[in-house]
Amino acid sequence: AGEGITYEVIATDANGNSWAVTYAATFTAKGGSFIGNQFIGTASGTHSIVADYNGLNVTGRVSIGHASPMSLFISPVDIVVIAGEGVTYYATATDSYGNSWDVTDSTIFNSTGNNIFNRNIFTAAKDAGVFIIFALYQSRATSTTITISASPAGGNWLNLTMDSYTLSNGDRESLDLGAVGDGCLTFEA
């Protein structure tokens, strides 16, 4: 994006004679604009270029890549997690023309504290507090915060995740919590 491409239009008659009609032709395109016969691409992607001359037209295609990144955005931002929990971070770069693209795999992530990053996957340390997440892609950097909450009082906590479980009338299901402490959680329908 941002680079210019010069186009020329050549007319050919039925006898095979040809001549330049570049400056008499009208150019249209999406993804950028023309100044005379020079196309300046701004929107990344593949776009059609059309040149019209005396009711005749010719169509070409141009592929435009993004320009250099002007800003970097990471997500999630300013979140709260429980000590030991994992979070996947994503990074998006944007150029001066508004083109955005995923740069997660090329971004370097880091944080303050004893937290761990494995590529873009953050694992919260056991220390509670507010920490800064840093991201760097090419020459662009950004940051956000993450608040790590300590485990509930006593240090014993349980995080249950169930995709789906159905109990019918009269069914009973128990979950043994022996690894956490003495007790059993019972569900009845």
Backbone as CSV, one residue per row, in Angstrom:
resi,resn,N_x,N_y,N_z,CA_x,CA_y,CA_z,C_x,C_y,C_z
1,ALA,0.845,-1.176,0.000,0.000,0.000,0.000,0.888,1.237,0.000
2,GLY,0.403,2.256,-0.697,1.139,3.502,-0.758,2.093,3.627,-1.920
3,GLU,2.313,2.567,-2.639,3.223,2.618,-3.789,2.442,2.885,-5.064
4,GLY,3.108,3.513,-6.042,2.467,3.833,-7.309,2.833,2.860,-8.416
5,ILE,1.862,2.606,-9.291,2.078,1.766,-10.468,1.612,2.572,-11.665
6,THR,2.469,2.709,-12.680,2.116,3.465,-13.879,1.542,2.514,-14.922
7,TYR,0.375,2.894,-15.465,-0.291,2.089,-16.479,-0.221,2.781,-17.831
8,GLU,-0.139,1.984,-18.890,-0.191,2.483,-20.258,-1.319,1.768,-20.981
9,VAL,-1.986,2.492,-21.896,-3.069,1.911,-22.682,-2.700,2.052,-24.149
10,ILE,-2.762,0.956,-24.859,-2.447,0.912,-26.287,-3.715,0.499,-27.039
11,ALA,-4.090,1.287,-28.047,-5.236,0.945,-28.910,-4.714,0.257,-30.159
12,THR,-5.495,-0.691,-30.656,-5.141,-1.416,-31.881,-6.360,-1.431,-32.798
13,ASP,-6.157,-1.074,-34.094,-7.284,-1.096,-35.031,-7.376,-2.451,-35.716
14,ALA,-8.352,-2.602,-36.587,-8.607,-3.874,-37.278,-7.454,-4.286,-38.176
15,ASN,-6.603,-3.341,-38.583,-5.472,-3.651,-39.455,-4.198,-3.968,-38.678
16,GLY,-4.294,-3.953,-37.365,-3.129,-4.269,-36.544,-2.275,-3.070,-36.187
17,ASN,-2.717,-1.888,-36.596,-1.976,-0.675,-36.231,-2.243,-0.361,-34.755
18,SER,-1.229,0.042,-34.044,-1.424,0.362,-32.626,-0.797,1.708,-32.303
19,TRP,-1.351,2.368,-31.289,-0.862,3.663,-30.836,-1.231,3.863,-29.373
20,ALA,-0.477,4.693,-28.723,-0.691,4.949,-27.294,-1.896,5.871,-27.100
21,VAL,-2.801,5.486,-26.198,-3.964,6.311,-25.851,-4.027,6.525,-24.333
22,THR,-2.883,6.343,-23.678,-2.825,6.412,-22.219,-3.440,7.692,-21.675
23,TYR,-3.075,8.839,-22.277,-3.531,10.112,-21.711,-4.946,10.482,-22.136
24,ALA,-5.529,9.735,-23.054,-6.924,9.948,-23.454,-7.856,8.957,-22.752
25,ALA,-7.298,7.962,-22.124,-8.098,6.925,-21.449,-8.540,7.410,-20.066
26,THR,-9.622,6.829,-19.586,-10.131,7.083,-18.238,-9.892,5.833,-17.406
27,PHE,-9.273,6.005,-16.259,-8.950,4.877,-15.391,-9.872,4.875,-14.178
28,THR,-10.316,3.687,-13.779,-11.077,3.520,-12.541,-10.557,2.281,-11.813
29,ALA,-10.675,2.327,-10.505,-10.206,1.188,-9.694,-10.777,1.288,-8.298
30,LYS,-10.811,0.158,-7.638,-11.093,0.103,-6.206,-9.772,-0.230,-5.522
31,GLY,-9.679,0.124,-4.257,-8.467,-0.188,-3.511,-7.395,0.872,-3.625
32,GLY,-7.739,2.014,-4.235,-6.773,3.095,-4.379,-7.332,4.160,-5.294
33,SER,-6.452,4.992,-5.818,-6.902,6.048,-6.717,-5.859,6.311,-7.792
34,PHE,-6.305,6.964,-8.871,-5.423,7.317,-9.977,-5.092,8.787,-9.942
35,ILE,-3.855,9.103,-10.229,-3.411,10.460,-10.527,-2.851,10.347,-11.944
36,GLY,-3.637,10.807,-12.912,-3.278,10.586,-14.313,-3.362,9.099,-14.600
37,ASN,-2.260,8.536,-15.021,-2.226,7.098,-15.300,-1.458,6.318,-14.229
38,GLN,-1.199,6.960,-13.092,-0.503,6.273,-11.995,-1.506,5.905,-10.913
39,PHE,-1.539,4.619,-10.598,-2.427,4.095,-9.566,-1.665,4.054,-8.250
40,ILE,-2.264,4.609,-7.191,-1.698,4.539,-5.839,-2.606,3.621,-5.030
41,GLY,-2.113,2.443,-4.690,-2.889,1.463,-3.935,-2.900,1.795,-2.452
42,THR,-4.078,1.650,-1.830,-4.184,1.908,-0.387,-4.818,0.762,0.386
43,ALA,-5.708,0.009,-0.231,-6.400,-1.090,0.466,-5.784,-2.419,0.054
44,SER,-5.289,-3.167,1.027,-4.669,-4.449,0.701,-5.701,-5.409,0.115
45,GLY,-5.228,-6.268,-0.769,-6.097,-7.240,-1.436,-5.880,-7.180,-2.937
46,THR,-6.712,-7.923,-3.679,-6.647,-7.930,-5.141,-7.805,-7.106,-5.682
47,HIS,-7.497,-6.176,-6.563,-8.490,-5.240,-7.080,-8.423,-5.175,-8.608
48,SER,-9.540,-4.799,-9.234,-9.612,-4.625,-10.688,-9.279,-3.188,-11.057
49,ILE,-8.540,-3.048,-12.153,-8.200,-1.755,-12.744,-8.880,-1.735,-14.109
50,VAL,-9.630,-0.684,-14.413,-10.328,-0.596,-15.700,-9.873,0.670,-16.409
51,ALA,-9.500,0.521,-17.704,-9.159,1.657,-18.556,-10.192,1.721,-19.676
52,ASP,-10.818,2.910,-19.869,-11.818,3.119,-20.927,-11.273,4.112,-21.949
53,TYR,-11.500,3.783,-23.249,-11.118,4.678,-24.334,-12.132,4.524,-25.467
54,ASN,-12.830,5.602,-25.804,-13.812,5.607,-26.901,-14.803,4.450,-26.818
55,GLY,-15.326,4.159,-25.664,-16.320,3.107,-25.489,-15.745,1.708,-25.371
56,LEU,-14.448,1.577,-25.500,-13.781,0.281,-25.320,-13.120,0.276,-23.942
57,ASN,-13.046,-0.898,-23.357,-12.360,-0.955,-22.060,-11.535,-2.223,-21.946
58,VAL,-10.581,-2.134,-21.069,-9.714,-3.268,-20.753,-9.596,-3.321,-19.231
59,THR,-9.566,-4.541,-18.695,-9.507,-4.733,-17.247,-8.237,-5.482,-16.873
60,GLY,-7.600,-5.016,-15.837,-6.432,-5.694,-15.285,-6.634,-5.884,-13.793
61,ARG,-5.724,-6.588,-13.177,-5.820,-6.820,-11.736,-4.523,-6.382,-11.084
62,VAL,-4.663,-5.910,-9.858,-3.496,-5.506,-9.081,-3.641,-6.077,-7.674
63,SER,-2.540,-6.586,-7.157,-2.517,-7.086,-5.781,-1.743,-6.089,-4.929
64,ILE,-2.372,-5.686,-3.845,-1.776,-4.689,-2.960,-1.530,-5.324,-1.596
65,GLY,-0.320,-5.235,-1.144,0.012,-5.705,0.203,-0.085,-4.548,1.183
66,HIS,-0.068,-4.850,2.459,-0.127,-3.795,3.470,1.192,-3.033,3.496
67,ALA,1.144,-1.827,4.004,2.349,-1.018,4.185,3.003,-1.408,5.516
68,SER,4.037,-0.702,5.891,4.698,-0.957,7.170,3.733,-0.690,8.320
69,PRO,3.859,-1.444,9.400,2.931,-1.234,10.519,3.140,0.130,11.174
70,MET,2.028,0.757,11.504,2.073,2.034,12.219,1.642,1.852,13.674
71,SER,0.850,0.801,13.922,0.404,0.558,15.292,0.251,-0.934,15.521
72,LEU,0.237,-1.305,16.790,0.096,-2.701,17.202,-0.966,-2.755,18.288
73,PHE,-1.864,-3.710,18.168,-2.940,-3.898,19.139,-2.885,-5.342,19.626
74,ILE,-3.026,-5.552,20.930,-3.088,-6.918,21.455,-4.407,-7.113,22.188
75,SER,-4.833,-8.342,22.235,-6.043,-8.693,22.987,-5.816,-10.059,23.618
76,PRO,-6.438,-10.286,24.763,-7.341,-9.401,25.494,-6.567,-8.288,26.195
77,VAL,-7.310,-7.255,26.654,-6.694,-6.138,27.365,-7.291,-6.023,28.756
78,ASP,-6.454,-5.621,29.679,-6.867,-5.299,31.048,-7.813,-6.340,31.649
79,ILE,-7.337,-7.584,31.729,-8.182,-8.672,32.235,-7.764,-9.094,33.640
80,VAL,-8.627,-9.893,34.266,-8.371,-10.453,35.601,-8.407,-11.967,35.478
81,VAL,-7.392,-12.632,36.019,-7.326,-14.096,35.996,-6.957,-14.596,37.391
82,ILE,-7.140,-15.886,37.602,-6.765,-16.545,38.853,-5.347,-17.076,38.704
83,ALA,-4.576,-17.031,39.765,-3.204,-17.533,39.746,-3.158,-18.930,39.125
84,GLY,-2.222,-19.140,38.223,-2.051,-20.425,37.556,-2.839,-20.562,36.270
85,GLU,-3.744,-19.639,36.005,-4.589,-19.713,34.815,-3.814,-19.302,33.563
86,GLY,-4.210,-19.839,32.406,-3.579,-19.505,31.129,-4.447,-18.576,30.302
87,VAL,-3.805,-17.731,29.499,-4.496,-16.793,28.613,-3.775,-16.781,27.278
88,THR,-4.526,-16.858,26.185,-3.950,-16.758,24.850,-4.079,-15.319,24.369
89,TYR,-2.946,-14.723,23.982,-2.925,-13.355,23.470,-2.822,-13.368,21.944
90,TYR,-3.411,-12.341,21.337,-3.386,-12.168,19.883,-2.880,-10.770,19.567
91,ALA,-2.210,-10.612,18.427,-1.675,-9.312,18.024,-2.114,-8.984,16.602
92,THR,-2.469,-7.713,16.400,-2.896,-7.216,15.095,-2.128,-5.935,14.794
93,ALA,-1.539,-5.859,13.604,-0.843,-4.649,13.163,-1.761,-3.880,12.218
94,THR,-1.594,-2.554,12.187,-2.360,-1.696,11.290,-1.402,-0.714,10.638
95,ASP,-1.556,-0.518,9.309,-0.706,0.444,8.613,-1.402,1.806,8.534
96,SER,-0.747,2.776,7.941,-1.281,4.142,7.889,-2.497,4.276,6.976
97,TYR,-2.810,3.241,6.194,-3.976,3.262,5.305,-5.181,2.542,5.905
98,GLY,-5.022,2.036,7.129,-6.126,1.348,7.797,-6.178,-0.149,7.532
99,ASN,-5.195,-0.698,6.831,-5.135,-2.150,6.609,-4.662,-2.817,7.897
100,SER,-5.353,-3.858,8.325,-4.988,-4.598,9.534,-4.712,-6.048,9.183
101,TRP,-3.770,-6.660,9.892,-3.456,-8.065,9.661,-2.954,-8.708,10.948
102,ASP,-3.167,-10.012,11.036,-2.782,-10.791,12.214,-1.267,-10.985,12.219
103,VAL,-0.623,-10.591,13.309,0.826,-10.759,13.448,1.171,-11.548,14.712
104,THR,0.210,-12.299,15.212,0.403,-13.039,16.468,1.652,-13.902,16.430
105,ASP,1.829,-14.670,15.352,2.951,-15.600,15.293,4.310,-14.911,15.180
106,SER,4.336,-13.643,14.782,5.592,-12.905,14.630,5.840,-11.920,15.765
107,THR,4.948,-11.869,16.722,5.058,-10.918,17.827,5.767,-11.558,19.012
108,ILE,6.613,-10.776,19.663,7.293,-11.222,20.880,6.485,-10.712,22.067
109,PHE,6.061,-11.634,22.925,5.292,-11.296,24.122,6.162,-11.497,25.355
110,ASN,5.958,-10.652,26.355,6.686,-10.774,27.611,5.855,-10.115,28.711
111,SER,6.215,-10.350,29.958,5.476,-9.712,31.056,6.393,-9.451,32.238
112,THR,5.904,-8.607,33.128,6.610,-8.386,34.379,6.250,-9.527,35.328
113,GLY,6.978,-9.642,36.437,6.693,-10.689,37.418,7.270,-12.027,37.003
114,ASN,6.878,-13.075,37.709,7.358,-14.430,37.436,6.434,-15.184,36.498
115,ASN,5.696,-14.462,35.669,4.761,-15.085,34.740,5.520,-15.682,33.567
116,ILE,4.868,-16.586,32.871,5.528,-17.321,31.790,4.776,-17.101,30.488
117,PHE,5.524,-16.849,29.408,4.956,-16.818,28.065,5.586,-17.941,27.263
118,ASN,4.764,-18.735,26.599,5.206,-19.704,25.621,4.595,-19.232,24.308
119,ARG,5.392,-18.528,23.499,4.929,-17.831,22.284,3.882,-16.804,22.689
120,ASN,2.602,-17.034,22.410,1.564,-16.061,22.760,0.652,-16.557,23.878
121,ILE,1.056,-17.650,24.548,0.234,-18.206,25.623,0.863,-17.847,26.967
122,PHE,0.098,-17.098,27.745,0.535,-16.584,29.033,0.065,-17.521,30.135
123,THR,0.934,-17.820,31.085,0.543,-18.582,32.270,0.832,-17.722,33.488
124,ALA,-0.234,-17.426,34.232,-0.121,-16.564,35.406,0.638,-17.273,36.514
125,ALA,1.582,-16.564,37.101,2.324,-17.095,38.245,1.387,-17.176,39.457
126,LYS,1.888,-17.731,40.529,1.079,-17.865,41.748,1.009,-16.561,42.532
127,ASP,1.821,-15.571,42.143,1.841,-14.289,42.845,0.687,-13.414,42.370
128,ALA,-0.089,-12.907,43.333,-1.184,-11.997,43.000,-0.628,-10.600,42.757
129,GLY,-1.337,-9.828,41.930,-0.943,-8.449,41.674,-1.294,-8.019,40.275
130,VAL,-0.907,-6.801,39.943,-1.125,-6.251,38.602,0.209,-6.291,37.875
131,PHE,0.200,-6.872,36.690,1.417,-7.037,35.905,1.209,-6.435,34.520
132,ILE,2.315,-6.120,33.858,2.250,-5.534,32.519,2.608,-6.589,31.488
133,ILE,1.789,-6.670,30.444,2.050,-7.542,29.299,2.619,-6.660,28.196
134,PHE,3.772,-7.023,27.652,4.416,-6.279,26.573,4.325,-7.088,25.279
135,ALA,4.165,-6.381,24.158,4.182,-7.030,22.850,5.025,-6.185,21.904
136,LEU,5.835,-6.850,21.066,6.701,-6.168,20.107,6.594,-6.863,18.758
137,TYR,6.294,-6.072,17.728,6.270,-6.570,16.344,7.009,-5.559,15.486
138,GLN,8.043,-6.008,14.808,8.928,-5.121,14.059,9.304,-3.953,14.961
139,SER,9.031,-2.738,14.596,9.429,-1.610,15.437,8.274,-1.066,16.270
140,ARG,7.161,-1.793,16.319,5.980,-1.314,17.052,5.802,-2.108,18.341
141,ALA,5.469,-1.388,19.402,5.277,-2.030,20.706,3.983,-1.528,21.329
142,THR,3.428,-2.336,22.198,2.246,-1.953,22.958,2.247,-2.732,24.256
143,SER,1.347,-2.372,25.137,1.256,-3.085,26.412,-0.171,-3.020,26.945
144,THR,-0.447,-3.885,27.879,-1.717,-3.895,28.599,-1.428,-4.418,29.999
145,THR,-2.439,-4.476,30.824,-2.237,-5.017,32.168,-3.030,-6.299,32.341
146,ILE,-2.571,-7.086,33.275,-3.295,-8.281,33.682,-3.252,-8.309,35.207
147,THR,-4.396,-8.530,35.808,-4.483,-8.629,37.255,-4.621,-10.094,37.618
148,ILE,-3.725,-10.566,38.468,-3.751,-11.956,38.899,-4.298,-11.986,40.322
149,SER,-5.406,-12.703,40.487,-6.028,-12.868,41.801,-5.499,-14.140,42.436
150,ALA,-5.268,-14.077,43.726,-4.826,-15.268,44.460,-5.960,-16.276,44.490
151,SER,-5.613,-17.521,44.749,-6.646,-18.540,44.902,-7.469,-18.223,46.141
152,PRO,-8.682,-18.732,46.244,-9.530,-18.455,47.408,-8.848,-18.815,48.732
153,ALA,-9.393,-18.302,49.819,-8.832,-18.510,51.162,-8.510,-19.971,51.408
154,GLY,-7.389,-20.220,52.039,-6.983,-21.582,52.357,-6.168,-22.218,51.253
155,GLY,-6.118,-21.602,50.090,-5.313,-22.121,48.996,-5.935,-23.270,48.248
156,ASN,-7.068,-23.802,48.693,-7.725,-24.896,47.978,-8.858,-24.322,47.144
157,TRP,-8.770,-24.530,45.861,-9.816,-24.049,44.974,-9.974,-25.013,43.830
158,LEU,-11.127,-24.977,43.238,-11.458,-25.921,42.180,-12.161,-25.175,41.063
159,ASN,-11.735,-25.421,39.865,-12.362,-24.823,38.697,-12.942,-25.961,37.870
160,LEU,-14.275,-26.075,37.845,-14.940,-27.141,37.095,-15.427,-26.615,35.763
161,THR,-15.208,-27.383,34.728,-15.726,-27.033,33.411,-16.413,-28.271,32.858
162,MET,-17.672,-28.113,32.499,-18.426,-29.222,31.905,-19.038,-28.713,30.615
163,ASP,-18.757,-29.391,29.514,-19.363,-28.998,28.251,-20.869,-29.196,28.325
164,SER,-21.281,-30.374,28.739,-22.708,-30.663,28.837,-22.894,-31.958,29.605
165,TYR,-23.849,-31.927,30.501,-24.186,-33.144,31.216,-25.657,-33.068,31.559
166,THR,-26.390,-34.094,31.216,-27.831,-34.098,31.437,-28.201,-35.148,32.461
167,LEU,-28.999,-34.729,33.432,-29.544,-35.657,34.410,-31.040,-35.781,34.131
168,SER,-31.516,-36.998,34.103,-32.953,-37.236,33.935,-33.591,-37.351,35.303
169,ASN,-34.903,-37.237,35.350,-35.641,-37.326,36.596,-35.268,-38.608,37.345
170,GLY,-34.848,-38.438,38.579,-34.489,-39.595,39.401,-33.013,-39.942,39.347
171,ASP,-32.246,-39.359,38.407,-30.811,-39.636,38.307,-30.060,-38.952,39.438
172,ARG,-28.916,-39.530,39.754,-28.061,-38.952,40.783,-26.624,-39.144,40.332
173,GLU,-25.824,-38.101,40.450,-24.433,-38.168,40.029,-23.585,-37.482,41.094
174,SER,-22.449,-38.071,41.426,-21.580,-37.504,42.452,-20.209,-37.224,41.876
175,LEU,-19.570,-36.221,42.436,-18.217,-35.865,42.071,-17.398,-35.870,43.350
176,ASP,-16.392,-36.733,43.400,-15.567,-36.873,44.594,-14.541,-35.743,44.622
177,LEU,-14.551,-34.960,45.671,-13.617,-33.857,45.838,-12.480,-34.224,46.776
178,GLY,-12.170,-35.489,46.884,-11.159,-35.969,47.824,-9.796,-35.350,47.606
179,ALA,-9.433,-35.010,46.358,-8.116,-34.437,46.098,-8.031,-33.016,46.643
180,VAL,-9.163,-32.339,46.786,-9.182,-30.963,47.265,-9.365,-30.935,48.778
181,GLY,-10.158,-31.820,49.267,-10.439,-31.879,50.690,-11.490,-32.946,50.897
182,ASP,-11.822,-33.228,52.123,-12.845,-34.234,52.382,-14.188,-33.717,51.926
183,GLY,-14.885,-34.515,51.173,-16.216,-34.120,50.759,-16.560,-34.663,49.394
184,CYS,-17.824,-34.523,49.098,-18.358,-35.025,47.833,-19.459,-34.072,47.413
185,LEU,-19.513,-33.740,46.152,-20.543,-32.864,45.609,-21.540,-33.767,44.875
186,THR,-22.815,-33.659,45.216,-23.827,-34.525,44.619,-24.848,-33.686,43.863
187,PHE,-25.180,-34.152,42.656,-26.202,-33.533,41.835,-27.383,-34.488,41.753
188,GLU,-28.580,-33.951,41.926,-29.784,-34.778,41.776,-30.764,-34.092,40.851
189,ALA,-31.466,-34.902,40.050,-32.497,-34.341,39.153,-33.865,-34.600,39.740
